[in-house]
Amino acid sequence: MSDDSCPVKLQGRSRPLFRRQHTKADGRSVSLYGFKPHMGQAGVELVRTAGHHSELRRDPLRGTWAIYSPHRQTRTFLPSAAADPLAPFRDGAAPTEIAFADFELAVFDNQFSSLQPDTGPTAHSQWASGPATGHCEVVVYSSQPEGSLYSVGQDRRILLLEALIDRYETLFQKGAAYVLPFENRGEQVGVTLAHPHGQIYAFPFVPAPQAAAAKAFEDGYDLVSDHATWDGHFNVATDGGLTAFCPPFGRFPYETWIMPKRPCRGPWDLNASEIEELARLLGDIPRRLDALFGAPMPYMMSFQASPREAGPDFQFTVQFYPIMRDAGRLKYLAGVEQFTSVFTVDIVPETAAERLRGL
C-alpha cells in the first residue's frame, strides 16, 4: 500500500476542499475528500480477491447493451456490523476497504466492478460485442455505519456534491462518455451494504435513456420552460435557485426531481449558492419520503447530468424513484412494464406533489 501524495487542496464551487489519494496493495485507488486535510497512516485493508471478467453484449432488437460480470456473484451480501467493509480501520477488527481510523467522505474503486478500467489479455466469448471498459466507484458518505442523505447533515451533503464534481471531471478526462452517480437505498431495491453510500458508473458509451434525453434537448425541448408552465401544481419544495417537483410524466409513485431554475448541464455548472441549495434539497426530499409512511423509503436516486459530448442544452436533474406506493406496499415492475416499458402508475403526480409538499 502507498500514499501517492499529500492532501491536495481543490477549489470547490462553494468552498475549498482537500483530496488525498491512496493506492491499495491490489492497485485500486481510494480518494479521501474533506474540508480539512486528511492525515494518518493506513492500517490493514481489504484487497481484491475476485477474478474479473466483464463483457458487453448488444441486443439487436432493443438496440441496448448489457454488461455480463460473473465475478459479481461473490460480492459482499448483508454483512454483520462487525464485518462492515465500509467502516474505518480498527485494531483487531476485520479489514475494510478504507483502512484509516477516520475519514469525512471516501471514494474507492469497486472491488466487484461491472466495468473494468483495464481488461488486459482476457479472451471474451464469441457472443461479446467487446470488453466492458470503464470505471465503477463506491462513494461512502461517512465513517458512521448508519445514516441517510438527510441525517448526514448539510456540510456532508455539500462535501458530497463537491466530491462528485471532482469525480465527473476526473472520469471525463479518463475518457468516459457518460458518468452516473447514484444511490440505491433499502434492501427492497437490492442494497447489500447498510453503511450509507452511493456509487458511480463511468460508461464508455451513452446509455439509451440518456442518449434519448440528449436528443430531445438537442431538438429543442426545454425542461425549465416547460416546468414554468405547470404553475406550481407539481412543485414539492423550492430553495433559492433550485426546485423539487413531481414531474407530470413520472413513472414511479412519488417520483421527485430536483432541478436548477436555469439552464445547467451538470453540478459543475452550479455556483456556490446553488450548491448549498441543492445540498439542502438532497436532504429534504428523503426526509419527506420517509415521512410519507412513517418508515425509511426505499428508493433509487441518480444524478442525470450531460454526457461528455452532449450539446449545451442538456438540462441537469437529480431524480428520486421511490418504490413504495403505500404503507407496506411495494411498487413492482409487472409484466406490461417489463415487456413494453409502458408504466402503470397508481398515484397521479399532482397528488404526490400535494402530499409531499405538506410534509
C-alpha positions in Angstrom: 0.0 0.0 0.0 1.2 3.5 -0.6 0.1 7.1 -0.3 0.6 8.7 -3.7 0.6 12.3 -2.4 -0.1 14.6 0.5 -3.6 16.0 0.5 -4.2 18.3 -2.5 -6.2 21.5 -2.0 -9.1 21.9 -4.5 -11.1 25.0 -5.2 -14.6 23.8 -4.8 -17.7 25.7 -6.1 -18.7 26.6 -2.5 -15.5 26.4 -0.5 -12.0 24.9 -0.7 -11.7 21.2 0.0 -8.9 18.6 0.1 -8.4 15.3 -1.7 -5.9 12.7 -0.6 -5.1 9.8 -2.9 -4.2 6.4 -1.5 -3.3 3.3 -3.6 -4.2 -0.1 -2.1 -2.0 -3.1 -2.2 -4.1 -4.5 -5.1 -3.7 -1.3 -7.1 -7.1 0.1 -6.5 -7.5 3.8 -5.7 -9.1 5.4 -2.6 -9.8 9.2 -2.7 -10.4 10.8 0.7 -12.3 14.1 0.5 -12.7 16.6 3.3 -12.9 20.2 4.2 -9.7 19.7 6.2 -6.6 17.7 5.1 -6.7 14.0 5.9 -3.7 12.7 7.7 -2.6 9.4 9.3 -1.3 6.0 8.1 -3.4 3.3 6.6 -4.0 0.1 8.6 -4.8 -3.4 7.3 -7.1 -3.2 4.3 -9.2 -5.4 2.1 -7.6 -6.4 -1.2 -9.2 -7.6 -4.3 -9.6 -11.4 -4.4 -12.3 -11.8 -7.1 -11.2 -12.7 -10.6 -12.5 -10.1 -13.0 -14.1 -10.6 -16.4 -16.8 -8.3 -17.9 -18.1 -8.1 -21.4 -20.7 -6.1 -23.3 -23.4 -7.7 -25.4 -25.8 -5.8 -27.6 -29.5 -6.6 -28.0 -30.2 -6.2 -31.8 -34.0 -5.8 -31.2 -33.9 -3.2 -28.5 -30.7 -1.5 -29.5 -29.5 -1.7 -25.9 -26.4 -3.0 -24.1 -26.0 -5.5 -21.3 -22.9 -6.0 -19.1 -22.1 -9.6 -18.1 -19.9 -9.8 -14.9 -19.9 -13.3 -13.4 -17.5 -12.3 -10.6 -20.2 -10.1 -9.1 -21.9 -13.2 -7.8 -19.3 -13.3 -5.0 -19.8 -9.7 -3.8 -20.4 -9.0 -0.2 -24.1 -9.6 0.9 -25.6 -8.0 4.0 -22.6 -8.4 6.3 -22.8 -8.1 10.1 -21.9 -4.7 11.6 -18.6 -6.2 12.7 -17.8 -7.1 9.1 -18.8 -3.8 7.5 -16.3 -3.3 4.6 -17.0 0.4 4.5 -16.2 1.1 8.2 -13.0 2.9 9.2 -10.0 0.8 10.3 -10.0 -0.5 13.9 -7.2 -2.6 15.5 -8.3 -6.2 15.8 -11.3 -5.7 13.6 -11.9 -7.2 10.2 -10.0 -5.4 7.3 -12.0 -2.8 5.5 -11.9 -1.0 2.1 -11.0 2.4 3.7 -8.2 1.5 6.1 -7.9 4.7 8.0 -9.1 5.4 11.6 -11.5 8.1 10.4 -12.5 10.0 7.2 -15.1 12.5 6.1 -16.0 11.1 2.7 -14.3 8.5 0.6 -14.5 7.2 -3.0 -12.8 4.0 -4.0 -12.6 1.6 -6.9 -15.3 -1.1 -6.5 -13.9 -4.5 -5.8 -16.8 -6.1 -7.7 -16.8 -3.7 -10.6 -19.1 -4.3 -13.6 -16.9 -2.0 -15.8 -13.1 -2.6 -15.9 -10.5 0.1 -16.5 -8.2 -2.5 -18.0 -9.5 -5.8 -19.3 -6.0 -7.0 -20.2 -5.5 -10.0 -22.4 -8.7 -11.8 -21.2 -10.4 -13.6 -24.0 -14.1 -12.7 -24.4 -16.8 -15.1 -25.5 -17.9 -15.3 -29.1 -21.1 -13.6 -28.2 -19.4 -10.5 -26.8 -19.5 -7.2 -28.7 -16.4 -6.2 -26.8 -14.9 -5.7 -23.3 -16.9 -3.8 -20.7 -14.5 -1.0 -20.1 -15.0 1.9 -17.7 -15.0 2.6 -14.0 -17.2 1.7 -11.1 -16.6 3.5 -7.8 -18.2 3.4 -4.3 -18.9 6.7 -2.6 -19.0 6.4 1.2 -20.9 9.3 2.8 -19.5 9.0 6.3 -17.4 6.8 8.6 -20.5 6.2 10.6 -22.3 2.9 10.0 -25.8 4.3 9.9 -27.4 7.3 8.3 -29.0 8.8 5.2 -28.7 11.8 3.0 -30.9 13.7 5.4 -29.1 12.6 8.6 -25.5 13.2 7.5 -26.1 16.9 7.6 -25.7 19.9 5.3 -21.9 20.1 5.4 -21.5 16.5 4.4 -24.0 16.9 1.6 -22.0 19.9 0.3 -18.9 17.8 0.5 -20.6 15.1 -1.4 -21.5 17.5 -4.2 -18.0 18.9 -4.4 -16.5 15.4 -4.5 -18.9 14.3 -7.3 -17.9 17.4 -9.4 -14.3 16.3 -9.0 -15.2 12.7 -10.0 -17.1 14.0 -13.1 -14.0 16.0 -14.2 -11.6 13.1 -13.4 -13.7 10.4 -15.2 -14.5 12.6 -18.2 -10.7 13.2 -18.5 -10.2 9.5 -18.5 -12.4 9.1 -21.5 -15.8 8.2 -20.0 -18.7 9.0 -22.4 -21.3 9.2 -19.6 -21.0 9.3 -15.8 -23.8 8.3 -13.5 -23.6 8.9 -9.7 -26.5 7.1 -8.0 -27.7 5.7 -4.7 -29.8 2.6 -4.1 -31.5 2.8 -0.7 -33.1 -0.2 1.1 -32.9 -3.9 0.8 -36.1 -3.8 -1.4 -34.0 -2.4 -4.2 -31.1 -4.8 -3.7 -28.8 -2.9 -1.4 -26.3 -5.3 0.1 -24.4 -2.9 2.4 -26.2 -1.0 5.1 -23.5 1.6 5.5 -24.7 4.9 3.9 -23.1 5.0 0.4 -23.7 5.6 -3.3 -22.0 4.5 -6.4 -20.6 6.0 -9.7 -20.6 4.2 -13.0 -18.5 5.7 -15.8 -19.6 4.3 -19.1 -17.7 4.0 -22.4 -21.0 4.7 -24.2 -24.1 6.8 -23.5 -26.9 4.5 -22.3 -30.2 4.6 -24.3 -32.3 6.7 -21.9 -29.6 9.4 -21.6 -29.0 9.4 -25.3 -32.7 9.9 -25.9 -32.8 12.8 -23.4 -29.8 14.4 -25.1 -31.5 14.1 -28.4 -34.7 15.7 -27.1 -32.8 18.6 -25.6 -30.8 19.0 -28.8 -34.1 19.0 -30.8 -35.4 21.9 -28.7 -37.2 20.6 -25.7 -36.7 23.0 -22.8 -37.5 21.4 -19.4 -37.0 24.7 -17.5 -39.5 26.5 -19.7 -42.0 23.5 -19.6 -41.8 23.4 -15.8 -42.7 27.1 -15.7 -46.0 26.4 -17.5 -47.1 24.0 -14.8 -47.9 26.9 -12.5 -46.5 25.2 -9.4 -49.0 22.3 -9.4 -46.3 19.7 -9.3 -43.8 21.6 -7.0 -42.8 20.0 -3.7 -40.2 22.5 -2.4 -38.1 25.4 -3.6 -34.8 26.6 -2.3 -33.4 29.7 -3.9 -32.4 28.8 -7.5 -33.5 25.2 -7.3 -36.8 23.5 -7.2 -38.1 20.0 -6.4 -41.2 18.6 -8.2 -43.1 15.5 -9.1 -42.9 15.5 -12.9 -46.4 15.2 -14.6 -44.9 12.3 -16.6 -43.3 10.5 -13.7 -43.3 6.7 -13.7 -43.0 5.8 -10.0 -45.4 6.8 -7.2 -44.0 9.9 -5.5 -41.2 10.2 -8.1 -39.4 13.5 -7.4 -36.9 15.5 -9.3 -34.6 18.4 -8.2 -33.7 20.9 -10.9 -32.0 24.3 -11.2 -34.4 27.0 -12.4 -32.0 28.0 -15.1 -30.2 26.0 -17.9 -27.5 23.8 -16.3 -25.7 20.8 -17.8 -24.4 19.3 -14.6 -23.4 20.1 -11.0 -20.2 21.5 -12.3 -22.2 24.5 -13.7 -23.7 25.4 -10.3 -22.4 28.4 -8.3 -21.7 28.4 -4.6 -25.3 29.4 -3.6 -26.8 26.7 -5.8 -24.5 24.0 -4.4 -25.8 24.9 -0.9 -29.4 24.9 -2.1 -29.1 21.6 -3.9 -27.4 20.1 -0.8 -30.4 21.2 1.3 -32.9 19.7 -1.1 -30.9 16.4 -1.2 -31.6 16.1 2.5 -35.2 17.5 2.3 -36.6 15.1 -0.3 -35.5 11.8 1.6 -36.9 13.4 4.8 -40.3 13.9 3.1 -40.3 10.5 1.5 -39.6 8.9 4.9 -42.4 10.9 6.5 -44.9 9.7 3.9 -45.5 6.3 5.6 -43.5 6.8 8.8 -40.7 4.5 7.7 -37.5 4.8 5.6 -38.5 5.0 2.0 -36.6 2.6 -0.3 -35.6 4.4 -3.5 -33.2 4.8 -6.4 -31.7 8.2 -6.8 -29.5 9.4 -9.7 -27.7 12.5 -11.0 -28.8 12.9 -14.6 -26.1 15.2 -16.0 -25.0 15.8 -19.5 -23.0 13.2 -21.4 -19.4 14.4 -22.2 -20.2 15.1 -25.8 -23.8 16.4 -25.5 -24.7 19.8 -26.6 -25.2 22.9 -24.4 -29.0 22.4 -24.0 -28.9 19.3 -21.8 -30.7 20.0 -18.5 -29.3 18.6 -15.3 -31.7 17.0 -12.8 -31.4 14.8 -9.7 -34.1 12.1 -9.8 -35.6 10.1 -6.9 -37.6 6.9 -7.8 -39.3 5.7 -4.6 -40.7 2.2 -4.8 -43.5 2.3 -2.1 -46.9 3.2 -3.4 -48.5 2.9 0.1 -47.5 1.8 3.6 -46.3 -1.7 3.3 -47.0 -1.9 -0.4 -44.1 -2.0 -2.9 -44.3 -0.8 -6.5 -43.3 -3.8 -8.6 -42.4 -3.6 -12.2 -45.0 -6.0 -13.5 -45.3 -7.8 -16.9 -46.6 -5.0 -19.0 -43.9 -2.6 -17.7 -41.1 -5.1 -18.1 -42.2 -6.1 -21.6 -43.2 -2.7 -23.0 -41.6 0.0 -20.8 -45.1 1.4 -20.5 -45.5 2.1 -16.8 -48.8 1.9 -14.9 -48.8 4.4 -12.0 -51.3 4.3 -9.1 -50.6 7.8 -7.8 -51.0 10.8 -10.1 -48.0 13.2 -9.8 -50.1 16.2 -8.8 -51.5 14.2 -5.8 -48.0 13.0 -5.0 -46.7 16.6 -5.1 -49.5 17.8 -2.8 -48.8 15.1 -0.2 -45.1 15.7 -0.2 -45.5 19.4 -0.2 -47.5 19.1 3.1 -44.8 17.1 4.9 
